[in-house]
Amino acid sequence: MKIGLTGDSILFRRLNSTQDAEIRPLFDLIRSCDVSFTNLELVSNDFMGDPSLDHGGTHFGAPSWVLDELRDAGFDLFAAATNHSLDYGVAGLRAMLAALDRRDLLHAGIGANLEEARRPVYCTRPAGTVALLSCVSTFARGQEAAAQTALMPGRPGVNPLHFKRTHHVTADDLADLTRIYERLGLRHVLDEKIRLGFAFPPAPGTLSFDGVCFAASDTVRTRTEADAADVADIARWIGEARLVSDVVIVSVHAHESGYNADGIPDVEIPDDFLRAFTHAAVDAGADVVVCHGPHLLRGLELYRGRPIFHGLGNFIGQNELVARLPMDSYAAYRCSSDVTPHRLYKGRSENDRKGFPADQRFWDSVVPVCAYEGGTLSGIDIHPVSLGLGRSAHRRGTPMLAQGAEATRILEAFAALSRPFGTELTIADGSIRLPLVPAAAGMDA
């Protein structure tokens, strides 16, 4: 069985994946797989719903026919838990769910309540059954799905992976912060909230400035830790999928980044809690973990013989082609509402001099194809993909197989990103082929 994996699909125009000779070879590759996966980073709601003040950076409303384009492109499984899922509120999410269900598309990560958002979805083909679970760590408060009770329904939303962030500073720094905290009267405010039953004391040895947590340490560094209850609940459903599937995929949408070897925050490095969660997912029974969110590549790790793709970047990157934007998007970028949508994006990037249009990393991607024999991973072929930086805004963002020097550059960059995880990749004939001995790919490897 062959499983194709991609990163974020941000699609607002017709794809023409069977007619366009330039992009067809890539999509023929995807269609040739037994099962193919993509992350649905948009709200296929026909612009229905209520624009959210806390949005994912831009309101990614889309016509529902983009789902037909992606289905025709060869995709079978759709991760739907992203920071954009609630760009149009609960009503927009319900419209998206309805659009997916009308087409019988297999999606995970969003639902009418927490249990539905947590649950896996199953794709059964003659070669086997593949399960998909989708979760997200980057979202605004209230966008996570909530559980039902005996008396009340749950809240529609995304499958959340909460995490705690603590800023570790020196003891002297913490003492200075504490003095400022008390002089501002914030200690008194917190004590009153606790006395009235609206707050809880911070953890011992920590200081919380309205939710921003500090602790004393020998090392000045921000540390993160995934919420144990979320990890356990997601693991519960991974275990369920493990019992009734040949291959289990866990999709993680996360924008958080960690420190590089020089101790500098680096968008190409996954945050501490993400690294720990991906390992926990494999321990619970995941065969593949696919991460996306920062819109650029991160490395490949083999953990217990299972591949963890820490970031597959953009697959389709039509970020600049949103047809309609609500007032909150204009306000976020300090732009008058009489400006047309693409002019807003041109202003945000200062005519392509900054942001995504000025950074090659956001226009490079890879498509891994994982081969399985009897449910055991036997190899991975990694294909380089270009999204056409340098073209006009309505042409760039559509993926194609990279060729020649461009292919080599993309694969070399991916290999370099994978090396810190102990993964050595060799480039040959315009791709990376990573054969795995079945015994080495077992859970006890």
C-alpha positions in Angstrom: 0.0 0.0 0.0 1.3 3.5 -0.9 0.2 6.5 1.1 0.9 10.1 -0.2 1.3 12.9 2.3 1.2 16.7 1.8 1.2 19.8 3.9 -1.2 22.7 3.9 -3.7 23.1 1.1 -4.8 26.7 0.8 -6.9 26.7 -2.4 -9.2 29.5 -3.7 -9.0 29.0 -7.5 -9.7 26.1 -9.9 -6.7 23.7 -9.7 -7.1 21.9 -13.1 -5.0 19.1 -11.9 -6.0 16.8 -14.8 -5.7 19.4 -17.5 -2.7 21.5 -16.7 0.4 19.7 -18.1 2.8 21.5 -15.8 1.2 20.3 -12.6 -0.4 17.1 -13.7 2.7 14.8 -13.1 2.6 15.8 -9.4 -1.1 15.1 -9.1 -0.8 11.9 -11.1 1.7 10.8 -8.4 -0.9 11.7 -5.7 -3.7 9.9 -7.6 -1.4 6.8 -8.1 -1.3 6.3 -4.3 -3.8 4.0 -2.6 -4.5 6.7 -0.1 -3.5 10.4 -0.1 -3.7 13.0 2.6 -3.7 16.8 2.8 -4.3 19.4 5.5 -7.4 21.5 4.7 -6.3 25.0 5.7 -9.3 26.9 4.8 -13.0 27.2 5.6 -15.1 25.7 2.7 -18.2 27.6 3.8 -19.2 29.7 0.8 -18.5 32.7 3.1 -21.3 31.7 5.4 -21.2 32.3 9.1 -20.0 35.1 11.3 -16.4 36.5 10.9 -14.4 35.9 14.0 -12.4 38.7 15.7 -9.8 36.1 16.7 -8.9 34.6 13.3 -6.0 32.6 12.0 -4.1 35.6 10.6 -6.5 36.2 7.6 -10.1 35.0 7.2 -9.7 32.0 4.9 -13.3 31.6 3.7 -13.6 29.7 0.4 -16.2 28.4 -2.0 -17.2 24.9 -1.2 -16.2 23.7 -4.7 -12.6 23.8 -3.7 -13.4 20.4 -2.1 -14.3 19.0 -5.4 -11.0 20.2 -6.8 -9.1 18.5 -4.1 -11.0 15.3 -4.4 -10.3 15.3 -8.2 -6.7 16.0 -7.3 -6.6 12.6 -5.7 -7.0 13.3 -2.0 -8.9 10.8 0.2 -8.2 12.0 3.8 -8.6 15.6 5.0 -7.2 17.0 8.2 -9.5 19.9 9.2 -8.3 21.1 12.6 -6.4 24.3 12.0 -6.1 27.9 13.3 -8.5 28.9 10.5 -11.3 26.4 11.2 -13.3 29.0 13.2 -12.5 32.0 11.0 -16.2 32.3 10.5 -17.3 31.1 13.9 -19.4 28.1 14.8 -21.9 28.9 11.9 -19.0 28.9 9.4 -17.7 25.6 10.9 -21.1 24.0 10.6 -21.3 25.1 6.9 -17.9 23.5 6.3 -19.0 20.3 8.0 -22.1 20.2 5.8 -20.0 20.8 2.6 -17.7 18.0 3.5 -20.5 15.6 4.4 -22.5 16.3 1.3 -19.5 15.1 -0.7 -18.9 12.1 1.6 -15.3 13.3 2.1 -13.4 11.7 5.0 -12.3 14.4 7.4 -11.0 14.5 11.0 -10.3 17.2 13.6 -13.5 19.2 13.7 -17.0 18.3 15.0 -20.2 19.3 16.8 -18.6 18.4 20.1 -15.2 17.3 21.5 -15.8 13.6 21.1 -16.6 14.0 17.4 -13.6 16.3 16.9 -11.3 13.7 18.6 -12.5 10.7 16.7 -10.5 9.1 13.8 -11.9 8.7 10.3 -11.2 5.6 8.3 -10.4 5.2 4.6 -10.7 1.6 3.3 -9.2 0.6 0.0 -8.4 -2.9 -1.4 -4.8 -2.5 -0.2 -5.9 -1.8 3.4 -7.5 0.7 5.9 -5.9 4.0 6.9 -7.1 5.9 9.9 -6.6 9.7 10.3 -6.7 11.7 13.5 -6.3 15.5 13.3 -5.5 18.0 16.1 -4.3 21.6 16.5 -2.3 23.5 19.1 -2.7 27.0 17.6 -6.2 28.4 18.1 -8.0 31.2 19.9 -9.7 30.6 23.3 -13.2 29.2 22.7 -12.4 27.7 19.3 -11.7 24.3 20.8 -14.6 21.8 20.8 -16.2 21.2 24.2 -17.5 17.9 25.6 -21.2 17.1 26.1 -22.7 16.7 29.6 -25.8 14.7 30.6 -27.8 17.9 30.4 -26.1 20.1 27.8 -24.7 19.6 24.3 -21.0 20.3 23.6 -19.5 23.2 21.6 -18.6 22.7 18.0 -14.9 23.3 17.3 -11.5 21.8 16.7 -9.7 18.9 18.4 -7.4 20.8 20.8 -3.9 20.1 21.9 -3.5 22.6 24.7 0.0 23.4 26.0 1.5 25.4 28.8 4.2 28.0 28.2 6.5 29.0 31.0 9.3 31.7 30.7 12.2 30.6 32.8 14.3 33.5 34.0 17.0 33.9 36.7 16.1 34.2 40.3 17.0 37.9 40.3 14.9 38.5 37.2 11.9 36.8 38.9 12.4 38.9 42.0 12.4 42.1 39.9 9.2 40.9 38.1 7.6 40.1 41.4 8.3 43.6 42.7 6.8 45.2 39.6 3.8 42.8 39.8 3.1 43.8 43.4 3.7 47.6 42.8 1.1 47.5 40.0 -1.4 46.0 42.4 -1.8 42.9 40.4 -1.2 40.6 43.4 -4.2 42.3 45.1 -6.3 41.9 41.9 -5.5 38.2 41.8 -6.1 37.6 45.5 -9.6 39.2 45.1 -10.4 37.0 42.1 -9.3 33.9 44.1 -11.4 35.1 47.1 -14.5 35.5 44.9 -14.0 32.1 43.2 -13.0 33.4 39.8 -9.4 32.3 39.7 -6.9 29.8 41.2 -3.5 30.4 42.7 -0.6 30.0 40.4 1.7 26.9 40.6 4.2 27.1 43.5 7.4 29.0 42.4 5.8 30.7 39.4 4.5 34.2 38.7 1.6 34.8 36.3 1.1 38.2 34.6 -2.5 37.7 33.4 -1.7 34.2 32.1 1.9 34.9 31.1 3.9 32.5 33.4 7.4 33.0 34.8 9.6 30.7 36.9 13.1 30.9 38.3 15.7 28.7 36.6 19.4 28.5 35.9 18.7 28.8 32.2 16.8 31.7 30.6 14.5 30.0 28.1 10.9 29.5 27.3 9.7 26.0 27.9 6.4 24.3 26.8 4.5 21.3 27.9 1.5 19.6 26.3 -1.7 19.3 28.4 -1.6 15.8 29.9 -5.4 15.4 29.6 -5.4 16.3 25.9 -2.5 13.9 25.2 -4.3 11.1 27.1 -7.6 11.7 25.3 -6.0 11.9 21.8 -3.9 8.7 22.7 -7.2 7.0 23.6 -8.5 7.4 20.1 -5.1 6.6 18.5 -5.4 3.3 20.4 -8.9 2.7 19.0 -7.7 3.4 15.5 -4.7 1.0 16.0 -7.1 -1.9 16.7 -9.1 -1.5 13.4 -6.6 -0.1 10.9 -3.6 -1.1 8.9 -2.0 2.3 9.1 -2.7 5.2 11.6 -1.9 8.8 10.6 -1.9 11.6 13.2 -2.0 15.1 11.8 -0.8 18.0 14.0 -1.4 21.6 13.0 1.0 23.8 15.0 2.7 27.2 14.5 4.8 27.0 17.7 8.6 26.8 17.3 11.5 26.1 19.5 15.2 26.9 19.8 18.0 26.0 17.5 21.4 24.7 18.5 22.6 28.3 19.1 19.8 28.9 21.6 17.9 31.2 19.2 14.1 30.8 18.6 13.9 29.3 15.1 10.7 28.8 13.0 12.3 25.7 11.5 12.5 23.9 14.9 9.5 22.3 16.5 8.6 23.4 20.0 9.4 21.2 23.0 5.8 20.1 23.6 5.4 19.2 19.9 8.4 16.9 19.9 7.1 15.2 23.1 3.6 14.9 21.7 4.7 13.3 18.4 6.6 10.7 20.4 3.6 10.1 22.6 1.4 9.6 19.5 3.8 6.9 18.2 3.9 5.3 21.6 0.1 5.2 21.5 0.0 3.4 18.1 0.5 6.0 15.3 2.4 4.8 12.3 3.0 8.3 10.8 2.8 11.7 12.3 2.4 14.6 9.9 2.9 18.1 11.2 2.2 21.4 9.4 1.3 25.0 10.3 4.4 27.2 10.0 4.1 27.0 6.2 7.7 25.9 5.7 9.7 22.6 5.9 10.9 21.1 9.1 12.9 17.8 9.3 12.1 14.1 9.3 12.6 12.0 12.4 12.4 8.3 12.7 11.2 7.4 16.1 10.8 3.7 17.0 10.9 3.1 13.2 7.9 5.4 12.6 8.3 8.6 10.5 7.5 11.9 12.1 7.4 14.7 9.5 7.9 17.8 11.7 6.7 20.1 9.0 5.7 19.5 5.4 5.2 23.2 4.6 2.7 24.5 2.1 1.4 22.2 -0.6 -1.0 24.6 -2.2 -0.3 28.2 -1.2 -2.9 30.5 -2.7 -2.9 32.7 0.5 -3.2 35.9 -1.5 -6.3 34.9 -3.6 -9.1 35.1 -1.0 -12.0 36.6 -2.8 -13.8 38.3 0.2 -12.5 39.6 3.5 -14.5 40.9 6.5 -13.8 44.1 8.4 -11.7 42.4 11.0 -9.1 41.4 8.4 -8.9 45.0 7.3 -8.6 46.2 10.9 -5.9 43.6 11.6 -3.6 45.1 8.9 -4.6 48.7 9.5 -6.1 48.9 6.0 -9.2 50.8 4.8 -12.1 48.7 3.9 -12.4 50.2 0.5 -9.2 48.5 -0.5 -9.8 45.4 -2.6 -8.6 42.0 -1.1 -5.5 41.5 -3.2 -4.4 45.1 -2.7 -4.6 44.4 1.1 -2.2 41.4 0.6 0.1 43.5 -1.5 0.2 46.2 1.2 0.9 43.6 3.9 3.9 42.3 2.0 5.0 45.8 0.9 4.7 44.7 -2.8 6.4 41.3 -2.1 9.3 42.8 -0.2 8.5 41.1 3.0 6.5 38.2 4.4 5.8 35.0 2.4 6.4 36.5 -1.1 9.9 37.5 0.0 11.1 34.2 1.5 11.8 31.2 -0.6 11.3 28.7 2.2 7.5 29.3 2.0 7.4 28.1 -1.6 9.4 24.9 -1.2 7.7 21.6 -0.2 8.1 17.9 -0.4 5.6 15.0 -0.9 6.6 11.8 0.9 5.1 8.6 -0.3 5.2 5.9 2.3 5.1 2.3 1.2 3.7 -0.5 3.4 3.9 -4.2 3.1 1.6 -6.1 5.4 1.1 -3.0 7.6 4.8 -2.5 8.0 6.7 0.5 6.6 9.1 -0.7 3.9 10.3 2.6 2.5 9.7 6.3 1.9 10.1 8.2 -1.4 10.4 12.0 -0.9 9.6 14.1 -3.9 10.6 17.8 -4.2 7.8 20.3 -4.9 7.9 23.9 -6.0 5.1 26.5 -5.6 6.6 28.8 -8.2 7.9 31.8 -6.3 8.7 34.6 -8.8 5.5 34.2 -10.7 2.6 36.6 -10.5 0.3 36.2 -7.4 -2.4 34.4 -9.3 0.0 31.8 -10.7 2.4 31.1 -7.8 1.2 28.8 -5.0 0.1 26.0 -7.4 2.4 23.1 -6.8 4.5 21.2 -9.4 7.3 18.6 -9.2 10.6 20.5 -8.9 13.3 19.7 -11.5 17.0 20.0 -11.8 18.9 22.4 -9.6 15.7 23.5 -7.9 14.9 19.9 -6.9 18.4 19.4 -5.6 18.2 22.6 -3.5 14.9 21.7 -1.9 16.0 18.1 -1.1 19.3 19.3 0.3 17.5 21.8 2.6 15.1 19.0 3.8 18.1 16.7 4.4 19.8 19.4 6.4 16.7 20.0 8.5 16.4 16.2 9.2 20.0 15.7 10.3 19.5 17.1 13.8 17.0 14.3 14.4 19.6 11.7 13.5 18.1 11.1 10.0 20.5 10.8 7.2 19.0 11.2 3.7 20.6 10.6 0.4 19.5 12.4 -2.8 19.5 10.4 -6.1 17.8 11.0 -9.4 15.8 14.0 -8.2 14.3 12.5 -5.1 15.1 10.9 -1.8 14.5 7.2 -1.4 14.7 5.9 2.2 14.5 2.1 2.2 13.7 0.5 5.6 14.4 -3.0 6.6 11.0 -4.3 8.0 12.6 -5.5 11.2 14.1 -2.0 11.8 10.7 -0.5 11.2 9.0 -2.4 14.0 7.6 -0.8 17.2 10.5 -2.1 19.3 13.2 -0.6 17.0 
